């Protein structure tokens, strides 16, 4: 008998192909400081010409390294959604949910329901991995799927204080971001990565494209990609 639990969607972050088009850091009051809070979602080839795709979901940003590591909430289901027909409705889902120190993955499978309400596809196991702490743990299944869950340094670069100055109209007129070829040493010193040293709670899946089917979209670089987004859902 199929076992399932009903979840209510709390948040979503969209990504088309391998280019990040949105970020959501510590600005969702209803889910802040929980792993229902989506920070970033990345999808990319691990190496050029690879037949695999990597999905990386960063949750609960600003888990600072001098504090205790965050934990995955066992009431939160994370779901990677893949649209294969261009209608922005998920045709395949990959799900992850923690239980007793392990992260369990399911899919990719056609969902029984679409949208923010869904069920855990426990009859479609993909694999599991121990949730990492100080030492990263990676599990590779017999199907060639690699799985990770645990804290990682936040990869998002953002100067929050400079952003506030730009919005407030008080930023120096000559300011240039670090890395600009026309930036002076003095300018470099004004650009600070607010998230440097911060952690996220992350799940990472590297999966053969053969399990996802043919790509059905192209990105701005005209490269074939999957149209995909991520949601978090909390048990009712």
Order of alpha helices (4+ residues) and beta strands (2+ residues): beta-beta-beta-beta-beta-beta-beta-beta-beta-beta-beta-alpha-alpha-beta-beta-beta-beta
